[in-house]
Amino acid sequence: MSILKPENSLIAGFAVVGLVIANYNLHNGTGVGVRATQANHPLTKQANNTAGWSSLILVFGASLLAKDANIAILGLAAVIVMHSAFLEHIAADSETGQVTAAGPAAYLPAQLSAVS
């Protein structure tokens, strides 16, 4: 049983949607900024995963505190939309704008050598 009235439940749900959007922008930056980076870079993927997990914790925490399923439904929908949007931004090539498949040659690590 929710502790919120139905009209306040939707307002709280939309507030959580705003928090999810802010959390993704905090961790990943803007979509345009992510598109400008190298396609399928592991650090942008890691930042997106961090944003996803922290957003899930945020949504479930707010939903459990309010004992309201509407917050969970709206918040989880926002997490799915934001995560899939940023996955598309991460896979886009910065020069062509085309989505590229991740492969072993998608990222080449730096070659370290000892300085003599």
Biopython code that builds the backbone (N, CA, C, O; Angstrom):
import numpy as np
from Bio.PDB.StructureBuilder import StructureBuilder

atoms = [
    (1, "MET", "N", (0.849, -1.182, 0.000)),
    (1, "MET", "CA", (0.000, 0.000, 0.000)),
    (1, "MET", "C", (0.889, 1.238, 0.000)),
    (1, "MET", "O", (1.795, 1.386, 0.820)),
    (2, "SER", "N", (0.602, 2.101, -0.929)),
    (2, "SER", "CA", (1.404, 3.303, -1.089)),
    (2, "SER", "C", (1.077, 4.322, -0.001)),
    (2, "SER", "O", (-0.058, 4.405, 0.468)),
    (3, "ILE", "N", (2.081, 5.088, 0.391)),
    (3, "ILE", "CA", (1.847, 6.151, 1.364)),
    (3, "ILE", "C", (1.499, 7.461, 0.664)),
    (3, "ILE", "O", (1.211, 8.466, 1.314)),
    (4, "LEU", "N", (1.528, 7.439, -0.684)),
    (4, "LEU", "CA", (1.234, 8.642, -1.457)),
    (4, "LEU", "C", (-0.161, 8.566, -2.068)),
    (4, "LEU", "O", (-0.663, 7.481, -2.361)),
    (5, "LYS", "N", (-0.777, 9.719, -2.256)),
    (5, "LYS", "CA", (-2.032, 9.780, -2.994)),
    (5, "LYS", "C", (-1.725, 9.513, -4.470)),
    (5, "LYS", "O", (-0.587, 9.702, -4.898)),
    (6, "PRO", "N", (-2.717, 9.077, -5.257)),
    (6, "PRO", "CA", (-2.441, 8.748, -6.664)),
    (6, "PRO", "C", (-1.820, 9.901, -7.458)),
    (6, "PRO", "O", (-0.903, 9.676, -8.248)),
    (7, "GLU", "N", (-2.300, 11.118, -7.263)),
    (7, "GLU", "CA", (-1.730, 12.240, -8.029)),
    (7, "GLU", "C", (-0.301, 12.544, -7.583)),
    (7, "GLU", "O", (0.531, 12.942, -8.399)),
    (8, "ASN", "N", (-0.015, 12.360, -6.305)),
    (8, "ASN", "CA", (1.345, 12.572, -5.814)),
    (8, "ASN", "C", (2.268, 11.429, -6.213)),
    (8, "ASN", "O", (3.480, 11.615, -6.323)),
    (9, "SER", "N", (1.699, 10.251, -6.428)),
    (9, "SER", "CA", (2.484, 9.111, -6.859)),
    (9, "SER", "C", (3.083, 9.362, -8.241)),
    (9, "SER", "O", (4.253, 9.058, -8.477)),
    (10, "LEU", "N", (2.296, 9.909, -9.141)),
    (10, "LEU", "CA", (2.811, 10.210, -10.483)),
    (10, "LEU", "C", (3.845, 11.329, -10.445)),
    (10, "LEU", "O", (4.844, 11.278, -11.162)),
    (11, "ILE", "N", (3.613, 12.325, -9.621)),
    (11, "ILE", "CA", (4.584, 13.413, -9.500)),
    (11, "ILE", "C", (5.912, 12.874, -8.969)),
    (11, "ILE", "O", (6.974, 13.243, -9.470)),
    (12, "ALA", "N", (5.859, 12.016, -7.974)),
    (12, "ALA", "CA", (7.081, 11.417, -7.435)),
    (12, "ALA", "C", (7.752, 10.528, -8.477)),
    (12, "ALA", "O", (8.979, 10.489, -8.566)),
    (13, "GLY", "N", (6.953, 9.819, -9.261)),
    (13, "GLY", "CA", (7.516, 8.981, -10.328)),
    (13, "GLY", "C", (8.247, 9.805, -11.369)),
    (13, "GLY", "O", (9.333, 9.432, -11.813)),
    (14, "PHE", "N", (7.652, 10.932, -11.763)),
    (14, "PHE", "CA", (8.317, 11.797, -12.740)),
    (14, "PHE", "C", (9.548, 12.472, -12.136)),
    (14, "PHE", "O", (10.509, 12.757, -12.851)),
    (15, "ALA", "N", (9.528, 12.727, -10.849)),
    (15, "ALA", "CA", (10.716, 13.266, -10.194)),
    (15, "ALA", "C", (11.860, 12.249, -10.223)),
    (15, "ALA", "O", (13.018, 12.618, -10.418)),
    (16, "VAL", "N", (11.536, 10.986, -10.033)),
    (16, "VAL", "CA", (12.554, 9.937, -10.100)),
    (16, "VAL", "C", (13.067, 9.793, -11.529)),
    (16, "VAL", "O", (14.252, 9.529, -11.732)),
    (17, "VAL", "N", (12.192, 9.963, -12.528)),
    (17, "VAL", "CA", (12.634, 9.954, -13.928)),
    (17, "VAL", "C", (13.660, 11.070, -14.148)),
    (17, "VAL", "O", (14.672, 10.856, -14.815)),
    (18, "GLY", "N", (13.407, 12.242, -13.598)),
    (18, "GLY", "CA", (14.358, 13.341, -13.702)),
    (18, "GLY", "C", (15.678, 13.027, -13.023)),
    (18, "GLY", "O", (16.739, 13.404, -13.520)),
    (19, "LEU", "N", (15.619, 12.333, -11.884)),
    (19, "LEU", "CA", (16.852, 11.935, -11.199)),
    (19, "LEU", "C", (17.642, 10.910, -12.011)),
    (19, "LEU", "O", (18.873, 10.942, -12.027)),
    (20, "VAL", "N", (16.940, 10.012, -12.677)),
    (20, "VAL", "CA", (17.626, 9.019, -13.516)),
    (20, "VAL", "C", (18.325, 9.716, -14.683)),
    (20, "VAL", "O", (19.474, 9.402, -14.994)),
    (21, "ILE", "N", (17.643, 10.652, -15.325)),
    (21, "ILE", "CA", (18.247, 11.392, -16.432)),
    (21, "ILE", "C", (19.465, 12.172, -15.942)),
    (21, "ILE", "O", (20.500, 12.191, -16.607)),
    (22, "ALA", "N", (19.342, 12.807, -14.792)),
    (22, "ALA", "CA", (20.470, 13.556, -14.234)),
    (22, "ALA", "C", (21.629, 12.629, -13.877)),
    (22, "ALA", "O", (22.790, 12.991, -14.068)),
    (23, "ASN", "N", (21.329, 11.446, -13.365)),
    (23, "ASN", "CA", (22.373, 10.488, -13.003)),
    (23, "ASN", "C", (23.128, 10.019, -14.242)),
    (23, "ASN", "O", (24.355, 9.922, -14.213)),
    (24, "TYR", "N", (22.419, 9.727, -15.328)),
    (24, "TYR", "CA", (23.093, 9.315, -16.559)),
    (24, "TYR", "C", (23.956, 10.449, -17.107)),
    (24, "TYR", "O", (25.073, 10.208, -17.564)),
    (25, "ASN", "N", (23.448, 11.682, -17.067)),
    (25, "ASN", "CA", (24.252, 12.802, -17.558)),
    (25, "ASN", "C", (25.439, 13.083, -16.652)),
    (25, "ASN", "O", (26.475, 13.550, -17.124)),
    (26, "LEU", "N", (25.310, 12.811, -15.373)),
    (26, "LEU", "CA", (26.424, 12.995, -14.448)),
    (26, "LEU", "C", (27.538, 11.997, -14.730)),
    (26, "LEU", "O", (28.712, 12.366, -14.731)),
    (27, "HIS", "N", (27.185, 10.743, -14.967)),
    (27, "HIS", "CA", (28.190, 9.703, -15.180)),
    (27, "HIS", "C", (28.742, 9.704, -16.602)),
    (27, "HIS", "O", (29.942, 9.509, -16.795)),
    (28, "ASN", "N", (27.879, 9.920, -17.605)),
    (28, "ASN", "CA", (28.290, 9.777, -18.999)),
    (28, "ASN", "C", (28.602, 11.093, -19.686)),
    (28, "ASN", "O", (29.355, 11.114, -20.660)),
    (29, "GLY", "N", (28.053, 12.166, -19.214)),
    (29, "GLY", "CA", (28.104, 13.413, -19.963)),
    (29, "GLY", "C", (26.933, 13.459, -20.926)),
    (29, "GLY", "O", (26.037, 12.617, -20.860)),
    (30, "THR", "N", (26.934, 14.426, -21.807)),
    (30, "THR", "CA", (25.827, 14.534, -22.755)),
    (30, "THR", "C", (25.966, 13.482, -23.849)),
    (30, "THR", "O", (27.045, 12.931, -24.065)),
    (31, "GLY", "N", (24.871, 13.217, -24.528)),
    (31, "GLY", "CA", (24.901, 12.260, -25.625)),
    (31, "GLY", "C", (25.819, 12.706, -26.747)),
    (31, "GLY", "O", (26.488, 11.880, -27.367)),
    (32, "VAL", "N", (25.859, 14.004, -27.013)),
    (32, "VAL", "CA", (26.737, 14.535, -28.054)),
    (32, "VAL", "C", (28.203, 14.341, -27.660)),
    (32, "VAL", "O", (29.037, 14.014, -28.505)),
    (33, "GLY", "N", (28.510, 14.539, -26.391)),
    (33, "GLY", "CA", (29.874, 14.326, -25.916)),
    (33, "GLY", "C", (30.298, 12.874, -26.019)),
    (33, "GLY", "O", (31.447, 12.584, -26.352)),
    (34, "VAL", "N", (29.383, 11.962, -25.738)),
    (34, "VAL", "CA", (29.696, 10.541, -25.838)),
    (34, "VAL", "C", (29.879, 10.153, -27.303)),
    (34, "VAL", "O", (30.748, 9.342, -27.623)),
    (35, "ARG", "N", (29.073, 10.721, -28.189)),
    (35, "ARG", "CA", (29.210, 10.438, -29.617)),
    (35, "ARG", "C", (30.532, 10.945, -30.175)),
    (35, "ARG", "O", (31.031, 10.401, -31.159)),
    (36, "ALA", "N", (31.102, 11.968, -29.570)),
    (36, "ALA", "CA", (32.353, 12.536, -30.063)),
    (36, "ALA", "C", (33.568, 11.706, -29.657)),
    (36, "ALA", "O", (34.662, 11.933, -30.173)),
    (37, "THR", "N", (33.400, 10.758, -28.754)),
    (37, "THR", "CA", (34.521, 9.924, -28.326)),
    (37, "THR", "C", (34.684, 8.755, -29.281)),
    (37, "THR", "O", (33.875, 8.555, -30.187)),
    (38, "GLN", "N", (35.743, 7.987, -29.065)),
    (38, "GLN", "CA", (36.009, 6.815, -29.890)),
    (38, "GLN", "C", (34.886, 5.800, -29.716)),
    (38, "GLN", "O", (34.405, 5.590, -28.602)),
    (39, "ALA", "N", (34.468, 5.171, -30.808)),
    (39, "ALA", "CA", (33.377, 4.202, -30.752)),
    (39, "ALA", "C", (33.768, 2.993, -29.908)),
    (39, "ALA", "O", (34.884, 2.483, -30.010)),
    (40, "ASN", "N", (32.848, 2.549, -29.087)),
    (40, "ASN", "CA", (32.993, 1.349, -28.250)),
    (40, "ASN", "C", (34.199, 1.413, -27.314)),
    (40, "ASN", "O", (34.844, 0.398, -27.052)),
    (41, "HIS", "N", (34.491, 2.584, -26.825)),
    (41, "HIS", "CA", (35.611, 2.728, -25.894)),
    (41, "HIS", "C", (35.219, 2.090, -24.559)),
    (41, "HIS", "O", (34.108, 2.316, -24.079)),
    (42, "PRO", "N", (36.104, 1.300, -23.949)),
    (42, "PRO", "CA", (35.735, 0.596, -22.718)),
    (42, "PRO", "C", (35.422, 1.515, -21.536)),
    (42, "PRO", "O", (34.633, 1.150, -20.665)),
    (43, "LEU", "N", (36.026, 2.692, -21.498)),
    (43, "LEU", "CA", (35.741, 3.590, -20.379)),
    (43, "LEU", "C", (34.339, 4.186, -20.468)),
    (43, "LEU", "O", (33.696, 4.397, -19.440)),
    (44, "THR", "N", (33.859, 4.458, -21.671)),
    (44, "THR", "CA", (32.489, 4.953, -21.796)),
    (44, "THR", "C", (31.482, 3.843, -21.495)),
    (44, "THR", "O", (30.413, 4.099, -20.942)),
    (45, "LYS", "N", (31.829, 2.615, -21.860)),
    (45, "LYS", "CA", (30.953, 1.490, -21.498)),
    (45, "LYS", "C", (30.902, 1.310, -19.983)),
    (45, "LYS", "O", (29.839, 1.054, -19.418)),
    (46, "GLN", "N", (32.054, 1.445, -19.332)),
    (46, "GLN", "CA", (32.112, 1.315, -17.874)),
    (46, "GLN", "C", (31.308, 2.422, -17.201)),
    (46, "GLN", "O", (30.599, 2.168, -16.227)),
    (47, "ALA", "N", (31.414, 3.649, -17.712)),
    (47, "ALA", "CA", (30.641, 4.757, -17.148)),
    (47, "ALA", "C", (29.150, 4.526, -17.333)),
    (47, "ALA", "O", (28.360, 4.850, -16.446)),
    (48, "ASN", "N", (28.757, 3.971, -18.476)),
    (48, "ASN", "CA", (27.342, 3.690, -18.717)),
    (48, "ASN", "C", (26.833, 2.596, -17.784)),
    (48, "ASN", "O", (25.713, 2.684, -17.282)),
    (49, "ASN", "N", (27.642, 1.572, -17.549)),
    (49, "ASN", "CA", (27.238, 0.521, -16.610)),
    (49, "ASN", "C", (27.121, 1.063, -15.191)),
    (49, "ASN", "O", (26.203, 0.693, -14.458)),
    (50, "THR", "N", (28.042, 1.935, -14.801)),
    (50, "THR", "CA", (27.977, 2.552, -13.478)),
    (50, "THR", "C", (26.711, 3.382, -13.337)),
    (50, "THR", "O", (26.047, 3.343, -12.301)),
    (51, "ALA", "N", (26.379, 4.131, -14.377)),
    (51, "ALA", "CA", (25.156, 4.932, -14.354)),
    (51, "ALA", "C", (23.925, 4.043, -14.259)),
    (51, "ALA", "O", (22.969, 4.374, -13.557)),
    (52, "GLY", "N", (23.944, 2.928, -14.955)),
    (52, "GLY", "CA", (22.806, 2.008, -14.918)),
    (52, "GLY", "C", (22.581, 1.402, -13.542)),
    (52, "GLY", "O", (21.458, 1.382, -13.038)),
    (53, "TRP", "N", (23.653, 0.909, -12.940)),
    (53, "TRP", "CA", (23.512, 0.294, -11.617)),
    (53, "TRP", "C", (23.126, 1.317, -10.552)),
    (53, "TRP", "O", (22.276, 1.045, -9.704)),
    (54, "SER", "N", (23.746, 2.482, -10.597)),
    (54, "SER", "CA", (23.397, 3.486, -9.587)),
    (54, "SER", "C", (21.974, 4.004, -9.787)),
    (54, "SER", "O", (21.300, 4.351, -8.816)),
    (55, "SER", "N", (21.514, 4.060, -11.033)),
    (55, "SER", "CA", (20.128, 4.471, -11.288)),
    (55, "SER", "C", (19.145, 3.418, -10.786)),
    (55, "SER", "O", (18.091, 3.756, -10.247)),
    (56, "LEU", "N", (19.489, 2.148, -10.961)),
    (56, "LEU", "CA", (18.614, 1.094, -10.435)),
    (56, "LEU", "C", (18.514, 1.170, -8.918)),
    (56, "LEU", "O", (17.426, 1.019, -8.361)),
    (57, "ILE", "N", (19.624, 1.400, -8.251)),
    (57, "ILE", "CA", (19.605, 1.533, -6.793)),
    (57, "ILE", "C", (18.763, 2.735, -6.380)),
    (57, "ILE", "O", (17.994, 2.665, -5.422)),
    (58, "LEU", "N", (18.915, 3.840, -7.113)),
    (58, "LEU", "CA", (18.144, 5.048, -6.828)),
    (58, "LEU", "C", (16.638, 4.799, -6.986)),
    (58, "LEU", "O", (15.843, 5.202, -6.137)),
    (59, "VAL", "N", (16.258, 4.134, -8.075)),
    (59, "VAL", "CA", (14.832, 3.873, -8.338)),
    (59, "VAL", "C", (14.254, 2.945, -7.282)),
    (59, "VAL", "O", (13.185, 3.218, -6.737)),
    (60, "PHE", "N", (14.946, 1.854, -6.988)),
    (60, "PHE", "CA", (14.414, 0.917, -6.000)),
    (60, "PHE", "C", (14.397, 1.516, -4.604)),
    (60, "PHE", "O", (13.487, 1.240, -3.822)),
    (61, "GLY", "N", (15.386, 2.328, -4.285)),
    (61, "GLY", "CA", (15.389, 2.988, -2.982)),
    (61, "GLY", "C", (14.216, 3.938, -2.821)),
    (61, "GLY", "O", (13.538, 3.924, -1.794)),
    (62, "ALA", "N", (13.973, 4.761, -3.830)),
    (62, "ALA", "CA", (12.844, 5.694, -3.761)),
    (62, "ALA", "C", (11.520, 4.952, -3.742)),
    (62, "ALA", "O", (10.590, 5.348, -3.039)),
    (63, "SER", "N", (11.435, 3.876, -4.512)),
    (63, "SER", "CA", (10.193, 3.095, -4.562)),
    (63, "SER", "C", (9.920, 2.395, -3.234)),
    (63, "SER", "O", (8.775, 2.341, -2.787)),
    (64, "LEU", "N", (10.949, 1.865, -2.609)),
    (64, "LEU", "CA", (10.761, 1.190, -1.324)),
    (64, "LEU", "C", (10.458, 2.173, -0.205)),
    (64, "LEU", "O", (9.662, 1.880, 0.687)),
    (65, "LEU", "N", (11.098, 3.352, -0.252)),
    (65, "LEU", "CA", (10.808, 4.355, 0.777)),
    (65, "LEU", "C", (9.360, 4.840, 0.703)),
    (65, "LEU", "O", (8.710, 5.037, 1.730)),
    (66, "ALA", "N", (8.866, 5.029, -0.515)),
    (66, "ALA", "CA", (7.496, 5.517, -0.684)),
    (66, "ALA", "C", (6.479, 4.380, -0.717)),
    (66, "ALA", "O", (5.273, 4.618, -0.669)),
    (67, "LYS", "N", (6.971, 3.143, -0.800)),
    (67, "LYS", "CA", (6.095, 1.971, -0.920)),
    (67, "LYS", "C", (5.140, 2.149, -2.092)),
    (67, "LYS", "O", (3.936, 1.927, -1.963)),
    (68, "ASP", "N", (5.686, 2.553, -3.237)),
    (68, "ASP", "CA", (4.864, 2.892, -4.388)),
    (68, "ASP", "C", (5.412, 2.217, -5.643)),
    (68, "ASP", "O", (6.582, 2.384, -5.986)),
    (69, "ALA", "N", (4.554, 1.451, -6.327)),
    (69, "ALA", "CA", (4.964, 0.755, -7.541)),
    (69, "ALA", "C", (5.069, 1.693, -8.738)),
    (69, "ALA", "O", (5.835, 1.420, -9.662)),
    (70, "ASN", "N", (4.318, 2.787, -8.740)),
    (70, "ASN", "CA", (4.391, 3.725, -9.872)),
    (70, "ASN", "C", (5.780, 4.325, -10.007)),
    (70, "ASN", "O", (6.250, 4.552, -11.122)),
    (71, "ILE", "N", (6.434, 4.582, -8.903)),
    (71, "ILE", "CA", (7.790, 5.120, -8.941)),
    (71, "ILE", "C", (8.721, 4.093, -9.576)),
    (71, "ILE", "O", (9.579, 4.450, -10.383)),
    (72, "ALA", "N", (8.559, 2.832, -9.221)),
    (72, "ALA", "CA", (9.399, 1.780, -9.791)),
    (72, "ALA", "C", (9.137, 1.624, -11.283)),
    (72, "ALA", "O", (10.081, 1.482, -12.060)),
    (73, "ILE", "N", (7.879, 1.649, -11.694)),
    (73, "ILE", "CA", (7.545, 1.470, -13.107)),
    (73, "ILE", "C", (8.110, 2.609, -13.951)),
    (73, "ILE", "O", (8.765, 2.363, -14.963)),
    (74, "LEU", "N", (7.863, 3.847, -13.542)),
    (74, "LEU", "CA", (8.362, 4.989, -14.302)),
    (74, "LEU", "C", (9.886, 5.070, -14.254)),
    (74, "LEU", "O", (10.522, 5.368, -15.264)),
    (75, "GLY", "N", (10.469, 4.808, -13.095)),
    (75, "GLY", "CA", (11.922, 4.868, -12.963)),
    (75, "GLY", "C", (12.630, 3.804, -13.774)),
    (75, "GLY", "O", (13.645, 4.084, -14.411)),
    (76, "LEU", "N", (12.104, 2.574, -13.762)),
    (76, "LEU", "CA", (12.724, 1.506, -14.540)),
    (76, "LEU", "C", (12.576, 1.751, -16.032)),
    (76, "LEU", "O", (13.480, 1.429, -16.803)),
    (77, "ALA", "N", (11.458, 2.312, -16.447)),
    (77, "ALA", "CA", (11.304, 2.672, -17.862)),
    (77, "ALA", "C", (12.336, 3.719, -18.266)),
    (77, "ALA", "O", (12.894, 3.656, -19.361)),
    (78, "ALA", "N", (12.586, 4.672, -17.391)),
    (78, "ALA", "CA", (13.596, 5.696, -17.680)),
    (78, "ALA", "C", (14.991, 5.094, -17.749)),
    (78, "ALA", "O", (15.791, 5.492, -18.597)),
    (79, "VAL", "N", (15.298, 4.140, -16.870)),
    (79, "VAL", "CA", (16.606, 3.487, -16.897)),
    (79, "VAL", "C", (16.790, 2.735, -18.213)),
    (79, "VAL", "O", (17.858, 2.807, -18.821)),
    (80, "ILE", "N", (15.763, 2.017, -18.656)),
    (80, "ILE", "CA", (15.852, 1.261, -19.913)),
    (80, "ILE", "C", (16.060, 2.202, -21.093)),
    (80, "ILE", "O", (16.899, 1.942, -21.955)),
    (81, "VAL", "N", (15.306, 3.285, -21.135)),
    (81, "VAL", "CA", (15.424, 4.237, -22.243)),
    (81, "VAL", "C", (16.791, 4.910, -22.242)),
    (81, "VAL", "O", (17.432, 5.001, -23.289)),
    (82, "MET", "N", (17.243, 5.376, -21.097)),
    (82, "MET", "CA", (18.526, 6.076, -21.030)),
    (82, "MET", "C", (19.695, 5.124, -21.326)),
    (82, "MET", "O", (20.644, 5.498, -22.015)),
    (83, "HIS", "N", (19.619, 3.903, -20.806)),
    (83, "HIS", "CA", (20.713, 2.959, -21.025)),
    (83, "HIS", "C", (20.817, 2.588, -22.500)),
    (83, "HIS", "O", (21.913, 2.562, -23.058)),
    (84, "SER", "N", (19.688, 2.303, -23.129)),
    (84, "SER", "CA", (19.731, 1.946, -24.551)),
    (84, "SER", "C", (20.148, 3.134, -25.412)),
    (84, "SER", "O", (20.847, 2.953, -26.409)),
    (85, "ALA", "N", (19.736, 4.336, -25.049)),
    (85, "ALA", "CA", (20.149, 5.519, -25.814)),
    (85, "ALA", "C", (21.653, 5.728, -25.718)),
    (85, "ALA", "O", (22.304, 6.014, -26.723)),
    (86, "PHE", "N", (22.212, 5.588, -24.521)),
    (86, "PHE", "CA", (23.646, 5.787, -24.377)),
    (86, "PHE", "C", (24.443, 4.636, -24.980)),
    (86, "PHE", "O", (25.574, 4.850, -25.418)),
    (87, "LEU", "N", (23.890, 3.416, -25.017)),
    (87, "LEU", "CA", (24.573, 2.332, -25.720)),
    (87, "LEU", "C", (24.689, 2.642, -27.205)),
    (87, "LEU", "O", (25.698, 2.329, -27.835)),
    (88, "GLU", "N", (23.656, 3.256, -27.756)),
    (88, "GLU", "CA", (23.694, 3.658, -29.166)),
    (88, "GLU", "C", (24.707, 4.778, -29.375)),
    (88, "GLU", "O", (25.423, 4.783, -30.377)),
    (89, "HIS", "N", (24.776, 5.725, -28.443)),
    (89, "HIS", "CA", (25.764, 6.805, -28.543)),
    (89, "HIS", "C", (27.188, 6.259, -28.432)),
    (89, "HIS", "O", (28.088, 6.730, -29.127)),
    (90, "ILE", "N", (27.391, 5.279, -27.570)),
    (90, "ILE", "CA", (28.717, 4.706, -27.375)),
    (90, "ILE", "C", (29.176, 3.970, -28.631)),
    (90, "ILE", "O", (30.356, 4.021, -28.979)),
    (91, "ALA", "N", (28.266, 3.290, -29.310)),
    (91, "ALA", "CA", (28.629, 2.499, -30.485)),
    (91, "ALA", "C", (28.779, 3.333, -31.747)),
    (91, "ALA", "O", (29.252, 2.820, -32.761)),
    (92, "ALA", "N", (28.394, 4.602, -31.716)),
    (92, "ALA", "CA", (28.457, 5.440, -32.912)),
    (92, "ALA", "C", (29.884, 5.915, -33.166)),
    (92, "ALA", "O", (30.589, 6.336, -32.248)),
    (93, "ASP", "N", (30.287, 5.839, -34.413)),
    (93, "ASP", "CA", (31.600, 6.341, -34.818)),
    (93, "ASP", "C", (31.557, 7.858, -34.857)),
    (93, "ASP", "O", (30.598, 8.440, -35.364)),
    (94, "SER", "N", (32.583, 8.500, -34.329)),
    (94, "SER", "CA", (32.568, 9.962, -34.235)),
    (94, "SER", "C", (32.731, 10.633, -35.591)),
    (94, "SER", "O", (32.281, 11.766, -35.764)),
    (95, "GLU", "N", (33.355, 9.977, -36.550)),
    (95, "GLU", "CA", (33.569, 10.587, -37.860)),
    (95, "GLU", "C", (32.391, 10.385, -38.797)),
    (95, "GLU", "O", (31.956, 11.324, -39.464)),
    (96, "THR", "N", (31.872, 9.162, -38.851)),
    (96, "THR", "CA", (30.802, 8.866, -39.802)),
    (96, "THR", "C", (29.414, 8.966, -39.188)),
    (96, "THR", "O", (28.436, 9.183, -39.902)),
    (97, "GLY", "N", (29.318, 8.810, -37.869)),
    (97, "GLY", "CA", (28.020, 8.808, -37.214)),
    (97, "GLY", "C", (27.310, 7.473, -37.289)),
    (97, "GLY", "O", (26.208, 7.330, -36.759)),
    (98, "GLN", "N", (27.921, 6.492, -37.937)),
    (98, "GLN", "CA", (27.326, 5.165, -38.081)),
    (98, "GLN", "C", (27.631, 4.321, -36.850)),
    (98, "GLN", "O", (28.694, 4.448, -36.243)),
    (99, "VAL", "N", (26.689, 3.463, -36.492)),
    (99, "VAL", "CA", (26.891, 2.548, -35.372)),
    (99, "VAL", "C", (27.821, 1.435, -35.825)),
    (99, "VAL", "O", (27.579, 0.805, -36.854)),
    (100, "THR", "N", (28.872, 1.191, -35.075)),
    (100, "THR", "CA", (29.843, 0.158, -35.414)),
    (100, "THR", "C", (29.774, -0.969, -34.399)),
    (100, "THR", "O", (29.483, -0.752, -33.223)),
    (101, "ALA", "N", (30.046, -2.167, -34.872)),
    (101, "ALA", "CA", (30.047, -3.330, -33.985)),
    (101, "ALA", "C", (31.335, -3.366, -33.185)),
    (101, "ALA", "O", (32.412, -3.060, -33.698)),
    (102, "ALA", "N", (31.211, -3.739, -31.936)),
    (102, "ALA", "CA", (32.399, -3.859, -31.089)),
    (102, "ALA", "C", (33.119, -5.146, -31.431)),
    (102, "ALA", "O", (32.496, -6.194, -31.600)),
    (103, "GLY", "N", (34.406, -5.062, -31.529)),
    (103, "GLY", "CA", (35.209, -6.239, -31.834)),
    (103, "GLY", "C", (36.552, -6.130, -31.146)),
    (103, "GLY", "O", (36.802, -5.162, -30.428)),
    (104, "PRO", "N", (37.416, -7.100, -31.351)),
    (104, "PRO", "CA", (38.727, -7.041, -30.701)),
    (104, "PRO", "C", (39.579, -5.880, -31.206)),
    (104, "PRO", "O", (40.451, -5.397, -30.484)),
    (105, "ALA", "N", (39.337, -5.426, -32.439)),
    (105, "ALA", "CA", (40.120, -4.315, -32.980)),
    (105, "ALA", "C", (39.479, -2.961, -32.686)),
    (105, "ALA", "O", (39.984, -1.928, -33.125)),
    (106, "ALA", "N", (38.375, -2.961, -31.949)),
    (106, "ALA", "CA", (37.690, -1.703, -31.671)),
    (106, "ALA", "C", (38.497, -0.819, -30.736)),
    (106, "ALA", "O", (38.380, 0.406, -30.780)),
    (107, "TYR", "N", (39.306, -1.425, -29.900)),
    (107, "TYR", "CA", (40.116, -0.640, -28.969)),
    (107, "TYR", "C", (41.499, -1.264, -28.876)),
    (107, "TYR", "O", (41.641, -2.446, -28.562)),
    (108, "LEU", "N", (42.493, -0.474, -29.148)),
    (108, "LEU", "CA", (43.865, -0.954, -29.032)),
    (108, "LEU", "C", (44.499, -0.315, -27.812)),
    (108, "LEU", "O", (44.565, 0.911, -27.726)),
    (109, "PRO", "N", (44.969, -1.120, -26.864)),
    (109, "PRO", "CA", (45.582, -0.535, -25.669)),
    (109, "PRO", "C", (46.916, 0.128, -26.007)),
    (109, "PRO", "O", (47.555, -0.198, -27.007)),
    (110, "ALA", "N", (47.305, 1.036, -25.174)),
    (110, "ALA", "CA", (48.570, 1.739, -25.370)),
    (110, "ALA", "C", (49.728, 0.768, -25.176)),
    (110, "ALA", "O", (49.693, -0.107, -24.311)),
    (111, "GLN", "N", (50.737, 0.943, -25.989)),
    (111, "GLN", "CA", (51.932, 0.093, -25.885)),
    (111, "GLN", "C", (52.869, 0.752, -24.878)),
    (111, "GLN", "O", (53.360, 1.859, -25.097)),
    (112, "LEU", "N", (53.101, 0.064, -23.793)),
    (112, "LEU", "CA", (53.994, 0.581, -22.758)),
    (112, "LEU", "C", (55.403, 0.047, -22.979)),
    (112, "LEU", "O", (55.595, -1.127, -23.295)),
    (113, "SER", "N", (56.362, 0.909, -22.810)),
    (113, "SER", "CA", (57.752, 0.454, -22.922)),
    (113, "SER", "C", (58.568, 1.144, -21.856)),
    (113, "SER", "O", (58.249, 2.253, -21.427)),
    (114, "ALA", "N", (59.617, 0.482, -21.435)),
    (114, "ALA", "CA", (60.484, 1.028, -20.406)),
    (114, "ALA", "C", (61.343, 2.140, -20.997)),
    (114, "ALA", "O", (61.833, 2.035, -22.121)),
    (115, "VAL", "N", (61.513, 3.179, -20.237)),
    (115, "VAL", "CA", (62.356, 4.282, -20.677)),
    (115, "VAL", "C", (63.779, 3.992, -20.247)),
    (115, "VAL", "O", (64.036, 3.678, -19.085)),
    (116, "SER", "N", (64.709, 4.100, -21.199)),
    (116, "SER", "CA", (66.109, 3.791, -20.848)),
    (116, "SER", "C", (66.946, 5.036, -20.768)),
    (116, "SER", "O", (68.141, 4.959, -20.485)),
]
sb = StructureBuilder()
sb.init_structure("model")
sb.init_model(0)
sb.init_chain("A")
sb.init_seg("    ")
for serial, (resi, resn, name, xyz) in enumerate(atoms, 1):
    if name == "N":
        sb.init_residue(resn, " ", resi, " ")
    sb.init_atom(name, np.array(xyz, "f"), 0.0, 1.0, " ", f" {name:<3s}", serial, name[0])
structure = sb.get_structure()
